[in-house]
Amino acid sequence: MNFLLLNGPNLNLLGKREPGIYGSESLDSIEKNLLELSEKEGILLDCFQSNSEGLLVDRIHQSIGKTDAILINAGAYTHTSIALRDALLSADTPYIEIHLSNTHSREGFRHKSLLADKAIGVISGFGPMSYYLAFQGAVDYLRKK
């Protein structure tokens, strides 16, 4: 199996940016641990982060026909990007939406996701563990298909 992990704007600052909300673990550390986990599971994991909406869309397009599942923390684009939504739907690849914080316990504008209704699942509020839960959810989903 091949998975694509996408991280959107400001996630490159994990560990430094608002650690009270997002925790102290860096994105590099989360990716390193997920790569180790994916190797144990026999899954190829491609990790990509960008602050640019267009580059995230391009990466989704590049994954078409090559990826079995997408794990995506779109950051603020979760609430604003029709382009990401359209790209994910065009890819026709199962995806899981990830959030470190519980978006429903935060500002009202974070309560609406443009991606969630088509995702196979949404993991929110568990800090870095959200990534591992999403990874395992995707593995279980695909193995039962």
HUWONOR-V292436 format. One record per run of one state. SS is the DSSP state (h for helix, s for strand, l for the rest). FROM is the first residue (numbers start at 0). TO is the last residue. If there is no record, write none. Layout:
# HUWONOR-V292436
<<SS:FROM:TO> <SS:FROM:TO>>
This chain:
# HUWONOR-V292436
<<l:0:0> <s:1:6> <l:7:9> <h:10:12> <l:13:17> <h:18:21> <l:22:25> <h:26:40> <l:41:42> <s:43:48> <l:49:51> <h:52:62> <l:63:67> <s:68:72> <l:73:73> <h:74:78> <l:79:80> <h:81:90> <l:91:92> <s:93:98> <l:99:101> <h:102:104> <l:105:106> <h:107:109> <l:110:114> <h:115:117> <l:118:119> <s:120:123> <l:124:127> <h:128:143> <l:144:144>>
